């Protein structure tokens, strides 16, 4: 499937589901009833965005062609540097403030997933909601990224296609080593441990309305 077709599918999804936090079952202003406190829902039957104590993933939907979910992050928590091999990703910051650092590989001789090498900085900045969604591509747009919550925040992610170890799309985590003599570039190395020992991601149920996904068009 070519890049234009993939981009069209993701744009169709975004056009069909222009989310705000409350639309997907998150009360961005409430402190009580967070997944981290042992209570998933607050008194409104929503997840309390301000009360999340650990990185929390809300799985919304997945098929062979794409997956959709939301990461809720408490303030000062970091989701470490990771890649999206052969994938396109549409991300939208639903609320809060986040610092994003993203790289793309300096183009080499191979198209297979890489585990180390020279990468150029694509994004290094602070984003505050509301802001425009971003799209990253297999070789551009910041395919290898990390994000650090400056305030409690939530990020909607649509991945096309989804991660799949069997199909050569594993998730790889990296360490980055900026190169002082080459501003804007860093050497990336795969972490020896696939998942960083300090990375804790909890799950929470999707509490928004059911999705009416046009299977014939998208999956």
Number of C-alpha atoms within 10 A of each C-alpha: 5 6 12 8 10 20 18 12 18 21 14 13 18 16 10 11 12 9 14 17 21 15 13 21 21 27 21 22 13 18 14 18 22 23 23 17 12 8 12 19 20 18 10 12 14 22 34 26 29 24 23 25 18 20 24 23 20 21 16 19 14 16 13 12 14 22 18 20 19 24 21 32 30 22 20 13 18 19 19 19 21 21 25 25 24 19 20 25 26 20 20 23 25 24 22 22 20 26 18 20 19 23 28 23 23 13 12 9 5 7 11 10 15 15 13 15 15 19 22 20 20 21 17 16 11 14 17 16 15 13 11 11 15 13 20 22 21 19 19 16 19 27 24 29 24 20 22 21 23 19 18 24 26 28 21 22 21 24 21 24 21 23 19 12 9 7 8 12 18 16 15 20 22 24 16 18 13 17 12 9 7 9 10 15 21 20 16 23 17 17 17 10 10 11 15 13 7 9 13 11 14 16 16 19 15 19 18 16 9 10 9 7 12 9 9 6 8 16 12
